Amino acid sequence: MARYVFITGGVVSSLGKGLMAASLAALLQARGYSVRIRKFDPYLNVDPGTMSPYQHGEVYVTDDGAETDLDLGHYERFTGVASRQSDNVTSGRIYQTIINRERKGDYLGATVQVIPHVTDAIKAFAQDDTEGLDFVLCEIGGTVGDIESLPFIEAIRQLKNELGRGQSISIHVTLVPYISAAGELKTKPTQHSVRELASFGVQPDVLVCRCEQPLPESERAKIALFCNVPKEAVIEARDSSSIYAVPLRYHAEGLDEQVLRAFGLEPGPAPRLDRWSDIVERIENPEGEVTIGVVGKYVGLPDAYKSLHEALVHGGIANRVKVNIRWIDAEIFEGDETETAASLEPMHGILVPGGFGERGSEGKIASVRFARERGVPFFGICLGMQMACIEGARAEGIEGASTTEFGPTDTPIVGMITEWMSPEGLQKREAGGDLGGTMRLGAYPAKLAGNSVAASVYDATEISERHRHRYEVNTAYREVLEDGGLVFSGMSPDGTLPEIVERPDHPWFVGVQFHPELKSKPFDPHPLFKSFIGAALRQSRLV
Protein backbone atom coordinates (compact mmCIF):
# COMPACT_ATOMS: atom_id res chain seq x y z
CA MET A 1 0.00 0.00 0.00
CA ALA A 2 1.34 3.41 -0.97
CA ARG A 3 2.34 5.93 1.67
CA TYR A 4 1.06 9.49 1.23
CA VAL A 5 2.83 12.82 1.66
CA PHE A 6 0.44 15.80 1.74
CA ILE A 7 2.08 19.14 0.93
CA THR A 8 0.52 22.47 1.84
CA GLY A 9 1.74 26.06 1.76
CA GLY A 10 1.22 29.02 4.05
CA VAL A 11 1.74 32.77 4.49
CA VAL A 12 2.15 33.66 0.78
CA SER A 13 1.94 31.95 -2.58
CA SER A 14 4.88 31.09 -4.86
CA LEU A 15 6.95 29.53 -2.09
CA GLY A 16 8.01 26.64 -4.30
CA LYS A 17 5.79 23.78 -3.11
CA GLY A 18 5.98 22.17 -6.54
CA LEU A 19 9.75 22.37 -6.68
CA MET A 20 10.00 21.00 -3.15
CA ALA A 21 7.68 18.11 -4.04
CA ALA A 22 9.69 17.34 -7.17
CA SER A 23 12.98 17.49 -5.25
CA LEU A 24 11.70 15.23 -2.46
CA ALA A 25 10.41 12.74 -5.03
CA ALA A 26 13.83 12.73 -6.73
CA LEU A 27 15.52 12.07 -3.37
CA LEU A 28 13.15 9.22 -2.57
CA GLN A 29 13.83 7.77 -6.03
CA ALA A 30 17.55 7.98 -5.35
CA ARG A 31 16.92 5.85 -2.26
CA GLY A 32 15.25 3.18 -4.38
CA TYR A 33 11.57 4.04 -3.86
CA SER A 34 8.92 4.37 -6.58
CA VAL A 35 7.02 7.66 -6.54
CA ARG A 36 4.20 9.59 -8.15
CA ILE A 37 3.31 13.25 -7.59
CA ARG A 38 -0.17 14.77 -7.81
CA LYS A 39 -1.49 18.32 -7.84
CA PHE A 40 -4.80 19.49 -6.36
CA ASP A 41 -5.77 22.93 -7.75
CA PRO A 42 -8.55 24.79 -5.89
CA TYR A 43 -9.71 27.02 -8.77
CA LEU A 44 -13.06 26.42 -10.51
CA ASN A 45 -11.72 26.03 -14.04
CA VAL A 46 -12.04 22.41 -15.12
CA ASP A 47 -8.39 22.61 -16.19
CA PRO A 48 -5.98 25.42 -17.11
CA GLY A 49 -6.47 24.85 -20.84
CA THR A 50 -8.59 27.97 -21.41
CA MET A 51 -6.72 30.20 -18.97
CA SER A 52 -4.48 33.05 -20.11
CA PRO A 53 -0.76 32.35 -19.64
CA TYR A 54 -0.64 35.64 -17.73
CA GLN A 55 -3.11 34.15 -15.24
CA HIS A 56 -1.54 30.75 -14.72
CA GLY A 57 1.67 30.35 -16.68
CA GLU A 58 2.10 27.59 -19.23
CA VAL A 59 -0.29 24.69 -19.71
CA TYR A 60 1.59 21.42 -19.34
CA VAL A 61 0.34 18.57 -21.53
CA THR A 62 0.67 14.88 -20.68
CA ASP A 63 1.02 11.92 -23.04
CA ASP A 64 -2.61 11.00 -22.49
CA GLY A 65 -3.81 14.46 -23.52
CA ALA A 66 -4.50 16.21 -20.20
CA GLU A 67 -4.00 19.99 -19.96
CA THR A 68 -2.51 20.44 -16.52
CA ASP A 69 -0.74 22.73 -14.08
CA LEU A 70 2.85 23.71 -14.89
CA ASP A 71 4.04 22.03 -11.67
CA LEU A 72 3.57 18.68 -13.40
CA GLY A 73 6.43 19.75 -15.64
CA HIS A 74 8.66 20.04 -12.58
CA TYR A 75 7.49 16.62 -11.46
CA GLU A 76 8.44 15.00 -14.76
CA ARG A 77 11.72 16.85 -15.17
CA PHE A 78 12.94 15.84 -11.71
CA THR A 79 11.69 12.25 -11.62
CA GLY A 80 11.43 11.11 -15.22
CA VAL A 81 8.00 9.65 -14.35
CA ALA A 82 5.51 10.53 -17.08
CA SER A 83 2.53 12.39 -15.64
CA ARG A 84 -1.00 11.26 -16.43
CA GLN A 85 -4.45 12.80 -16.47
CA SER A 86 -5.02 11.25 -13.04
CA ASP A 87 -2.22 13.39 -11.57
CA ASN A 88 -3.98 16.78 -11.68
CA VAL A 89 -7.45 17.71 -10.53
CA THR A 90 -9.21 21.03 -9.94
CA SER A 91 -12.22 22.08 -7.91
CA GLY A 92 -13.96 22.66 -11.23
CA ARG A 93 -13.41 19.09 -12.35
CA ILE A 94 -14.49 17.73 -8.95
CA TYR A 95 -17.70 19.79 -8.94
CA GLN A 96 -18.40 19.03 -12.60
CA THR A 97 -18.19 15.30 -11.88
CA ILE A 98 -20.44 15.57 -8.82
CA ILE A 99 -23.05 17.72 -10.54
CA ASN A 100 -23.16 15.37 -13.55
CA ARG A 101 -23.73 12.46 -11.18
CA GLU A 102 -26.42 14.37 -9.31
CA ARG A 103 -28.26 15.15 -12.56
CA LYS A 104 -28.23 11.45 -13.45
CA GLY A 105 -29.71 10.56 -10.07
CA ASP A 106 -26.67 8.65 -8.89
CA TYR A 107 -27.08 10.00 -5.35
CA LEU A 108 -30.58 8.50 -5.06
CA GLY A 109 -32.19 11.72 -3.91
CA ALA A 110 -29.67 12.55 -1.19
CA THR A 111 -28.73 16.13 -0.41
CA VAL A 112 -25.38 16.69 -2.15
CA GLN A 113 -22.93 18.50 0.14
CA VAL A 114 -19.28 19.44 0.40
CA ILE A 115 -18.96 16.86 3.17
CA PRO A 116 -19.10 14.01 2.34
CA HIS A 117 -19.58 14.19 -1.43
CA VAL A 118 -16.89 16.68 -2.44
CA THR A 119 -14.35 15.40 0.07
CA ASP A 120 -15.07 11.80 -0.94
CA ALA A 121 -14.40 12.70 -4.58
CA ILE A 122 -11.09 14.32 -3.62
CA LYS A 123 -10.05 11.27 -1.60
CA ALA A 124 -10.99 8.95 -4.46
CA PHE A 125 -8.84 11.01 -6.82
CA ALA A 126 -5.88 10.88 -4.44
CA GLN A 127 -6.03 7.09 -4.18
CA ASP A 128 -6.81 6.26 -7.81
CA ASP A 129 -4.20 4.58 -10.01
CA THR A 130 -1.57 4.11 -7.28
CA GLU A 131 -0.95 0.37 -7.44
CA GLY A 132 2.65 -0.68 -6.91
CA LEU A 133 3.86 2.72 -5.68
CA ASP A 134 5.88 3.27 -2.54
CA PHE A 135 5.03 6.99 -2.14
CA VAL A 136 2.36 9.31 -3.51
CA LEU A 137 3.08 13.01 -3.00
CA CYS A 138 -0.01 15.24 -3.13
CA GLU A 139 0.51 18.98 -3.44
CA ILE A 140 -2.40 21.24 -2.47
CA GLY A 141 -2.41 24.44 -4.52
CA GLY A 142 -2.98 27.85 -2.99
CA THR A 143 -2.35 28.95 0.58
CA VAL A 144 -3.78 27.58 3.83
CA GLY A 145 -6.67 29.83 4.83
CA ASP A 146 -7.93 30.40 1.27
CA ILE A 147 -11.60 29.57 1.16
CA GLU A 148 -11.14 27.67 -2.11
CA SER A 149 -8.73 25.13 -0.59
CA LEU A 150 -10.80 24.26 2.50
CA PRO A 151 -12.44 21.13 0.97
CA PHE A 152 -9.00 19.79 0.05
CA ILE A 153 -7.61 20.39 3.54
CA GLU A 154 -10.64 18.66 5.03
CA ALA A 155 -10.21 15.76 2.59
CA ILE A 156 -6.60 15.17 3.57
CA ARG A 157 -7.58 15.36 7.27
CA GLN A 158 -10.08 12.58 6.67
CA LEU A 159 -7.69 10.58 4.53
CA LYS A 160 -4.91 10.75 7.12
CA ASN A 161 -7.30 9.21 9.65
CA GLU A 162 -8.54 6.55 7.22
CA LEU A 163 -5.06 5.51 6.09
CA GLY A 164 -3.93 5.02 9.66
CA ARG A 165 -0.68 5.62 11.52
CA GLY A 166 2.48 5.35 9.48
CA GLN A 167 0.73 5.66 6.11
CA SER A 168 0.63 9.44 5.68
CA ILE A 169 2.43 12.58 6.77
CA SER A 170 1.98 16.31 6.19
CA ILE A 171 4.64 18.78 5.02
CA HIS A 172 3.94 22.49 5.35
CA VAL A 173 5.94 24.99 3.29
CA THR A 174 6.03 28.41 4.87
CA LEU A 175 7.88 31.73 4.89
CA VAL A 176 10.36 33.06 7.44
CA PRO A 177 10.81 36.66 6.26
CA TYR A 178 13.90 38.76 6.92
CA ILE A 179 13.16 42.27 8.17
CA SER A 180 16.17 44.31 7.10
CA ALA A 181 15.32 47.28 9.36
CA ALA A 182 15.36 44.97 12.38
CA GLY A 183 18.19 42.83 11.01
CA GLU A 184 16.48 39.57 11.91
CA LEU A 185 14.30 36.72 10.68
CA LYS A 186 10.71 36.61 11.91
CA THR A 187 9.09 33.31 12.83
CA LYS A 188 5.64 34.63 13.70
CA PRO A 189 4.13 34.20 10.17
CA THR A 190 5.14 30.54 10.27
CA GLN A 191 3.65 30.09 13.73
CA HIS A 192 0.33 31.61 12.63
CA SER A 193 0.23 29.55 9.44
CA VAL A 194 0.83 26.27 11.28
CA ARG A 195 -1.76 27.23 13.89
CA GLU A 196 -4.33 27.83 11.15
CA LEU A 197 -3.54 24.51 9.47
CA ALA A 198 -3.79 22.73 12.82
CA SER A 199 -7.17 24.38 13.43
CA PHE A 200 -8.43 22.43 10.40
CA GLY A 201 -7.21 19.19 11.98
CA VAL A 202 -3.94 18.79 10.08
CA GLN A 203 -0.75 18.88 12.15
CA PRO A 204 2.39 19.09 9.98
CA ASP A 205 5.13 16.53 10.56
CA VAL A 206 7.81 18.47 8.66
CA LEU A 207 8.17 22.23 8.11
CA VAL A 208 10.01 23.61 5.10
CA CYS A 209 10.94 27.23 5.82
CA ARG A 210 11.70 29.49 2.88
CA CYS A 211 14.11 32.23 3.93
CA GLU A 212 16.61 34.64 2.40
CA GLN A 213 19.10 34.36 5.27
CA PRO A 214 20.48 31.31 7.13
CA LEU A 215 18.05 30.03 9.73
CA PRO A 216 19.85 30.21 13.14
CA GLU A 217 19.55 27.28 15.52
CA SER A 218 17.74 29.52 18.01
CA GLU A 219 15.03 30.37 15.46
CA ARG A 220 14.79 26.76 14.34
CA ALA A 221 14.25 25.74 17.97
CA LYS A 222 11.61 28.43 18.44
CA ILE A 223 9.69 27.27 15.36
CA ALA A 224 9.87 23.66 16.54
CA LEU A 225 8.61 24.61 20.01
CA PHE A 226 5.65 26.72 18.88
CA CYS A 227 4.71 24.52 15.91
CA ASN A 228 4.94 21.16 17.68
CA VAL A 229 7.48 19.49 15.39
CA PRO A 230 10.97 18.09 16.12
CA LYS A 231 13.75 20.61 15.61
CA GLU A 232 15.37 18.32 13.04
CA ALA A 233 12.13 18.43 11.03
CA VAL A 234 12.39 22.22 10.58
CA ILE A 235 14.07 22.39 7.18
CA GLU A 236 15.78 25.52 5.90
CA ALA A 237 15.05 26.34 2.24
CA ARG A 238 17.04 29.23 0.86
CA ASP A 239 17.09 30.36 -2.76
CA SER A 240 19.45 28.48 -5.06
CA SER A 241 21.35 29.65 -8.13
CA SER A 242 19.81 26.76 -10.07
CA ILE A 243 16.66 24.78 -9.48
CA TYR A 244 18.66 21.64 -10.24
CA ALA A 245 20.76 22.23 -7.15
CA VAL A 246 17.64 22.15 -4.96
CA PRO A 247 17.54 18.33 -4.45
CA LEU A 248 21.14 18.47 -3.21
CA ARG A 249 20.27 21.39 -0.91
CA TYR A 250 17.27 19.59 0.57
CA HIS A 251 19.28 16.42 1.09
CA ALA A 252 21.99 18.38 2.89
CA GLU A 253 19.25 19.81 5.14
CA GLY A 254 17.96 16.29 5.85
CA LEU A 255 14.52 16.58 4.21
CA ASP A 256 14.40 13.05 2.81
CA GLU A 257 15.71 11.57 6.08
CA GLN A 258 13.10 13.43 8.16
CA VAL A 259 10.30 12.33 5.85
CA LEU A 260 11.30 8.69 6.17
CA ARG A 261 11.61 9.00 9.97
CA ALA A 262 8.15 10.58 10.11
CA PHE A 263 6.88 7.39 8.47
CA GLY A 264 8.77 5.28 11.01
CA LEU A 265 11.25 4.09 8.34
CA GLU A 266 15.00 3.90 8.80
CA PRO A 267 16.70 6.09 6.18
CA GLY A 268 19.38 3.50 5.45
CA PRO A 269 22.38 4.26 3.18
CA ALA A 270 22.75 7.72 1.69
CA PRO A 271 21.06 8.12 -1.71
CA ARG A 272 23.01 8.12 -4.97
CA LEU A 273 22.91 11.71 -6.19
CA ASP A 274 25.71 11.55 -8.75
CA ARG A 275 23.57 12.65 -11.68
CA TRP A 276 22.37 15.74 -9.82
CA SER A 277 25.94 16.63 -8.87
CA ASP A 278 26.98 16.25 -12.50
CA ILE A 279 24.14 18.49 -13.69
CA VAL A 280 25.03 21.20 -11.18
CA GLU A 281 28.72 20.95 -12.09
CA ARG A 282 27.89 21.46 -15.78
CA ILE A 283 25.70 24.46 -14.97
CA GLU A 284 28.20 26.10 -12.63
CA ASN A 285 31.28 25.44 -14.80
CA PRO A 286 30.27 25.98 -18.44
CA GLU A 287 32.89 25.85 -21.17
CA GLY A 288 31.24 28.58 -23.22
CA GLU A 289 27.99 30.44 -23.69
CA VAL A 290 25.39 31.17 -26.36
CA THR A 291 22.59 33.72 -26.62
CA ILE A 292 19.17 32.61 -27.80
CA GLY A 293 16.46 35.07 -28.79
CA VAL A 294 12.95 33.80 -27.97
CA VAL A 295 10.48 35.84 -30.03
CA GLY A 296 7.03 35.44 -28.47
CA LYS A 297 3.92 37.22 -27.23
CA TYR A 298 3.90 36.25 -23.53
CA VAL A 299 7.48 37.29 -22.78
CA GLY A 300 6.36 39.52 -19.89
CA LEU A 301 5.78 36.39 -17.80
CA PRO A 302 8.58 33.78 -17.99
CA ASP A 303 6.30 31.13 -16.44
CA ALA A 304 4.31 31.22 -19.70
CA TYR A 305 7.29 29.46 -21.29
CA LYS A 306 8.50 27.49 -18.25
CA SER A 307 9.17 24.16 -19.97
CA LEU A 308 10.75 25.96 -22.93
CA HIS A 309 13.13 27.82 -20.63
CA GLU A 310 14.15 24.59 -18.91
CA ALA A 311 14.58 22.71 -22.20
CA LEU A 312 16.99 25.41 -23.41
CA VAL A 313 18.92 25.05 -20.15
CA HIS A 314 18.99 21.27 -20.73
CA GLY A 315 20.41 21.87 -24.21
CA GLY A 316 23.12 23.93 -22.57
CA ILE A 317 23.84 21.18 -20.04
CA ALA A 318 24.24 18.67 -22.89
CA ASN A 319 26.71 21.00 -24.68
CA ARG A 320 28.42 22.21 -21.47
CA VAL A 321 27.54 25.85 -22.25
CA LYS A 322 25.58 28.58 -20.51
CA VAL A 323 22.44 29.57 -22.39
CA ASN A 324 21.58 33.26 -22.15
CA ILE A 325 17.92 33.66 -23.05
CA ARG A 326 16.69 37.00 -24.41
CA TRP A 327 12.91 37.26 -24.24
CA ILE A 328 11.82 39.46 -27.16
CA ASP A 329 8.31 40.81 -27.68
CA ALA A 330 7.34 39.94 -31.26
CA GLU A 331 5.26 43.11 -31.60
CA ILE A 332 8.34 45.35 -31.68
CA PHE A 333 9.33 43.85 -35.05
CA GLU A 334 6.07 44.57 -36.83
CA GLY A 335 6.77 46.89 -39.76
CA ASP A 336 10.27 47.77 -38.51
CA GLU A 337 13.08 45.88 -40.26
CA THR A 338 15.70 48.07 -38.57
CA GLU A 339 14.46 47.03 -35.11
CA THR A 340 14.35 43.39 -36.21
CA ALA A 341 17.97 43.44 -37.32
CA ALA A 342 19.18 45.40 -34.29
CA SER A 343 17.51 43.01 -31.86
CA LEU A 344 18.38 39.73 -33.58
CA GLU A 345 21.92 40.31 -34.89
CA PRO A 346 23.52 39.53 -31.48
CA MET A 347 21.66 36.21 -31.28
CA HIS A 348 23.35 32.87 -31.91
CA GLY A 349 19.97 31.21 -32.34
CA ILE A 350 16.35 32.31 -32.78
CA LEU A 351 13.37 30.43 -31.39
CA VAL A 352 9.71 31.19 -32.09
CA PRO A 353 7.55 29.31 -29.56
CA GLY A 354 3.91 28.27 -29.53
CA GLY A 355 1.04 30.64 -28.86
CA PHE A 356 -2.47 31.56 -29.88
CA GLY A 357 -3.92 34.55 -31.71
CA GLU A 358 -2.79 37.11 -34.25
CA ARG A 359 -1.01 39.57 -31.96
CA GLY A 360 2.70 39.61 -32.70
CA SER A 361 2.39 37.25 -35.68
CA GLU A 362 4.01 39.61 -38.21
CA GLY A 363 6.92 40.10 -35.84
CA LYS A 364 7.36 36.33 -35.59
CA ILE A 365 7.32 36.06 -39.38
CA ALA A 366 9.93 38.82 -39.57
CA SER A 367 12.18 36.92 -37.18
CA VAL A 368 11.82 33.76 -39.31
CA ARG A 369 12.81 35.75 -42.39
CA PHE A 370 15.83 37.18 -40.58
CA ALA A 371 16.99 33.70 -39.53
CA ARG A 372 16.50 32.29 -43.02
CA GLU A 373 18.28 35.11 -44.84
CA ARG A 374 21.14 35.50 -42.35
CA GLY A 375 21.79 31.80 -41.81
CA VAL A 376 21.11 31.99 -38.06
CA PRO A 377 19.97 28.70 -36.41
CA PHE A 378 16.18 28.75 -36.19
CA PHE A 379 13.79 26.64 -34.14
CA GLY A 380 10.02 27.01 -34.60
CA ILE A 381 7.64 25.26 -32.21
CA CYS A 382 3.90 24.80 -32.92
CA LEU A 383 2.80 28.30 -34.03
CA GLY A 384 6.50 28.95 -34.70
CA MET A 385 6.50 26.19 -37.34
CA GLN A 386 3.32 27.61 -38.86
CA MET A 387 4.89 31.07 -39.07
CA ALA A 388 7.93 29.50 -40.78
CA CYS A 389 5.62 27.95 -43.40
CA ILE A 390 3.79 31.24 -43.95
CA GLU A 391 7.12 33.07 -44.31
CA GLY A 392 8.28 30.41 -46.77
CA ALA A 393 5.14 30.85 -48.85
CA ARG A 394 5.53 34.62 -48.93
CA ALA A 395 9.16 34.19 -49.99
CA GLU A 396 7.83 32.19 -52.94
CA GLY A 397 5.56 35.05 -54.02
CA ILE A 398 2.33 34.19 -52.18
CA GLU A 399 1.96 37.65 -50.66
CA GLY A 400 -1.29 37.06 -48.79
CA ALA A 401 -0.17 33.79 -47.21
CA SER A 402 -1.72 33.48 -43.76
CA THR A 403 -3.65 31.23 -41.40
CA THR A 404 -7.39 30.92 -40.85
CA GLU A 405 -6.67 31.28 -37.14
CA PHE A 406 -6.33 35.03 -37.80
CA GLY A 407 -9.44 35.31 -39.97
CA PRO A 408 -10.62 34.47 -43.51
CA THR A 409 -7.84 34.24 -46.10
CA ASP A 410 -7.60 33.27 -49.77
CA THR A 411 -4.28 31.51 -49.17
CA PRO A 412 -4.67 29.39 -46.01
CA ILE A 413 -1.16 28.02 -45.56
CA VAL A 414 -2.43 26.98 -42.11
CA GLY A 415 -6.02 25.95 -41.41
CA MET A 416 -8.17 24.55 -38.65
CA ILE A 417 -8.10 20.80 -38.32
CA THR A 418 -11.62 19.32 -38.10
CA GLU A 419 -10.84 15.60 -38.23
CA TRP A 420 -7.86 13.49 -37.21
CA MET A 421 -7.07 10.03 -35.95
CA SER A 422 -6.15 9.58 -32.30
CA PRO A 423 -5.50 6.46 -30.21
CA GLU A 424 -9.19 6.64 -29.28
CA GLY A 425 -10.30 6.75 -32.95
CA LEU A 426 -11.53 9.50 -35.28
CA GLN A 427 -11.76 12.91 -33.60
CA LYS A 428 -14.02 15.66 -34.96
CA ARG A 429 -14.20 19.36 -34.06
CA GLU A 430 -16.30 22.31 -35.19
CA ALA A 431 -15.18 25.93 -35.50
CA GLY A 432 -17.88 27.13 -33.08
CA GLY A 433 -17.39 24.40 -30.50
CA ASP A 434 -15.99 24.52 -26.97
CA LEU A 435 -12.40 25.66 -26.53
CA GLY A 436 -11.43 23.57 -23.53
CA GLY A 437 -9.97 20.16 -24.28
CA THR A 438 -10.84 20.28 -27.99
CA MET A 439 -7.39 20.60 -29.56
CA ARG A 440 -5.14 17.84 -30.83
CA LEU A 441 -3.75 17.01 -27.41
CA GLY A 442 -1.22 14.55 -26.09
CA ALA A 443 1.24 12.12 -27.66
CA TYR A 444 1.00 11.34 -31.38
CA PRO A 445 3.44 9.37 -33.55
CA ALA A 446 5.29 10.73 -36.57
CA LYS A 447 7.43 9.25 -39.32
CA LEU A 448 10.64 11.00 -40.37
CA ALA A 449 12.31 11.04 -43.75
CA GLY A 450 15.41 8.88 -43.50
CA ASN A 451 17.79 11.45 -45.01
CA SER A 452 16.52 14.40 -42.98
CA VAL A 453 18.09 16.57 -40.30
CA ALA A 454 15.26 15.48 -37.99
CA ALA A 455 16.05 11.77 -38.43
CA SER A 456 19.71 12.50 -37.80
CA VAL A 457 18.93 14.45 -34.63
CA TYR A 458 16.59 11.79 -33.25
CA ASP A 459 18.66 8.90 -34.62
CA ALA A 460 15.30 7.38 -35.51
CA THR A 461 12.64 7.46 -38.23
CA GLU A 462 9.65 6.96 -35.91
CA ILE A 463 8.98 9.23 -32.93
CA SER A 464 6.20 10.20 -30.52
CA GLU A 465 5.73 13.77 -29.30
CA ARG A 466 3.11 15.79 -27.41
CA HIS A 467 0.77 18.19 -29.19
CA ARG A 468 -1.45 21.10 -28.20
CA HIS A 469 -2.92 22.96 -31.17
CA ARG A 470 -6.07 23.47 -33.22
CA TYR A 471 -4.55 24.41 -36.59
CA GLU A 472 -2.35 22.48 -39.03
CA VAL A 473 -0.13 23.34 -42.00
CA ASN A 474 -2.11 22.84 -45.22
CA THR A 475 -0.52 20.09 -47.33
CA ALA A 476 -2.08 21.64 -50.46
CA TYR A 477 0.86 24.07 -50.35
CA ARG A 478 3.49 21.40 -49.79
CA GLU A 479 4.82 21.49 -53.35
CA VAL A 480 5.30 25.26 -53.48
CA LEU A 481 6.96 25.27 -50.08
CA GLU A 482 9.31 22.44 -50.96
CA ASP A 483 10.17 24.19 -54.24
CA GLY A 484 11.33 27.06 -52.04
CA GLY A 485 13.56 24.77 -49.99
CA LEU A 486 11.26 24.13 -46.98
CA VAL A 487 11.11 20.34 -46.80
CA PHE A 488 8.37 18.37 -45.00
CA SER A 489 10.62 15.90 -43.19
CA GLY A 490 8.14 14.55 -40.62
CA MET A 491 4.53 13.51 -41.21
CA SER A 492 1.78 11.72 -39.32
CA PRO A 493 1.76 7.97 -40.04
CA ASP A 494 -1.12 8.38 -42.54
CA GLY A 495 0.77 11.13 -44.35
CA THR A 496 -1.91 13.79 -43.87
CA LEU A 497 -0.54 16.02 -41.08
CA PRO A 498 2.85 17.79 -41.28
CA GLU A 499 4.88 17.34 -38.11
CA ILE A 500 8.35 18.68 -39.00
CA VAL A 501 9.69 21.06 -41.65
CA GLU A 502 13.32 21.94 -42.25
CA ARG A 503 15.68 23.69 -44.67
CA PRO A 504 18.52 21.33 -45.67
CA ASP A 505 20.50 24.22 -47.21
CA HIS A 506 20.49 26.19 -43.93
CA PRO A 507 22.97 25.75 -41.01
CA TRP A 508 20.06 24.67 -38.77
CA PHE A 509 16.42 25.45 -39.56
CA VAL A 510 13.75 23.20 -38.03
CA GLY A 511 10.06 23.74 -37.30
CA VAL A 512 7.93 21.24 -35.37
CA GLN A 513 4.18 21.12 -34.88
CA PHE A 514 4.51 19.49 -31.45
CA HIS A 515 6.03 20.67 -28.16
CA PRO A 516 9.37 18.89 -27.61
CA GLU A 517 10.11 21.02 -24.54
CA LEU A 518 7.50 19.01 -22.59
CA LYS A 519 9.63 15.86 -22.70
CA SER A 520 13.06 17.35 -21.96
CA LYS A 521 14.82 16.59 -18.67
CA PRO A 522 18.12 17.81 -17.20
CA PHE A 523 19.52 14.26 -17.15
CA ASP A 524 17.97 13.45 -20.56
CA PRO A 525 17.92 16.64 -22.72
CA HIS A 526 15.57 16.52 -25.68
CA PRO A 527 17.58 15.77 -28.86
CA LEU A 528 16.15 18.77 -30.74
CA PHE A 529 17.21 21.21 -28.01
CA LYS A 530 20.58 19.51 -27.69
CA SER A 531 21.12 19.88 -31.45
CA PHE A 532 19.76 23.46 -31.59
CA ILE A 533 22.10 24.67 -28.84
CA GLY A 534 24.95 22.83 -30.55
CA ALA A 535 24.18 24.74 -33.76
CA ALA A 536 24.02 28.02 -31.80
CA LEU A 537 27.43 27.19 -30.31
CA ARG A 538 28.87 26.74 -33.81
CA GLN A 539 27.24 30.05 -34.82
CA SER A 540 28.86 31.81 -31.85
CA ARG A 541 32.28 30.76 -33.10
CA LEU A 542 31.59 32.32 -36.50
CA VAL A 543 30.60 35.74 -35.15
Secondary structure as GFF3:
##gff-version 3
##sequence-region A 1 543
A	DSSP	beta_strand	3	9	.	.	.	ID=ss1
A	DSSP	alpha_helix	17	30	.	.	.	ID=ss2
A	DSSP	beta_strand	35	41	.	.	.	ID=ss3
A	DSSP	three_ten_helix	48	50	.	.	.	ID=ss4
A	DSSP	alpha_helix	53	56	.	.	.	ID=ss5
A	DSSP	beta_strand	60	61	.	.	.	ID=ss6
A	DSSP	beta_strand	67	68	.	.	.	ID=ss7
A	DSSP	alpha_helix	71	79	.	.	.	ID=ss8
A	DSSP	three_ten_helix	85	87	.	.	.	ID=ss9
A	DSSP	beta_strand	88	90	.	.	.	ID=ss10
A	DSSP	alpha_helix	91	104	.	.	.	ID=ss11
A	DSSP	pi_helix	114	118	.	.	.	ID=ss12
A	DSSP	alpha_helix	119	127	.	.	.	ID=ss13
A	DSSP	beta_strand	135	140	.	.	.	ID=ss14
A	DSSP	three_ten_helix	147	149	.	.	.	ID=ss15
A	DSSP	alpha_helix	150	163	.	.	.	ID=ss16
A	DSSP	beta_strand	168	175	.	.	.	ID=ss17
A	DSSP	beta_strand	178	179	.	.	.	ID=ss18
A	DSSP	beta_strand	184	185	.	.	.	ID=ss19
A	DSSP	alpha_helix	188	199	.	.	.	ID=ss20
A	DSSP	beta_strand	206	210	.	.	.	ID=ss21
A	DSSP	alpha_helix	217	227	.	.	.	ID=ss22
A	DSSP	three_ten_helix	231	233	.	.	.	ID=ss23
A	DSSP	beta_strand	234	237	.	.	.	ID=ss24
A	DSSP	three_ten_helix	243	245	.	.	.	ID=ss25
A	DSSP	alpha_helix	246	253	.	.	.	ID=ss26
A	DSSP	alpha_helix	255	262	.	.	.	ID=ss27
A	DSSP	alpha_helix	274	284	.	.	.	ID=ss28
A	DSSP	beta_strand	289	296	.	.	.	ID=ss29
A	DSSP	three_ten_helix	302	305	.	.	.	ID=ss30
A	DSSP	alpha_helix	306	319	.	.	.	ID=ss31
A	DSSP	beta_strand	322	329	.	.	.	ID=ss32
A	DSSP	three_ten_helix	330	333	.	.	.	ID=ss33
A	DSSP	alpha_helix	337	344	.	.	.	ID=ss34
A	DSSP	beta_strand	349	352	.	.	.	ID=ss35
A	DSSP	alpha_helix	361	374	.	.	.	ID=ss36
A	DSSP	beta_strand	378	381	.	.	.	ID=ss37
A	DSSP	alpha_helix	383	395	.	.	.	ID=ss38
A	DSSP	beta_strand	402	403	.	.	.	ID=ss39
A	DSSP	three_ten_helix	404	406	.	.	.	ID=ss40
A	DSSP	beta_strand	412	416	.	.	.	ID=ss41
A	DSSP	beta_strand	419	422	.	.	.	ID=ss42
A	DSSP	beta_strand	425	428	.	.	.	ID=ss43
A	DSSP	beta_strand	440	448	.	.	.	ID=ss44
A	DSSP	alpha_helix	453	458	.	.	.	ID=ss45
A	DSSP	beta_strand	462	469	.	.	.	ID=ss46
A	DSSP	beta_strand	471	473	.	.	.	ID=ss47
A	DSSP	three_ten_helix	475	477	.	.	.	ID=ss48
A	DSSP	alpha_helix	478	483	.	.	.	ID=ss49
A	DSSP	beta_strand	487	491	.	.	.	ID=ss50
A	DSSP	beta_strand	498	502	.	.	.	ID=ss51
A	DSSP	beta_strand	509	512	.	.	.	ID=ss52
A	DSSP	three_ten_helix	516	519	.	.	.	ID=ss53
A	DSSP	alpha_helix	527	542	.	.	.	ID=ss54
###
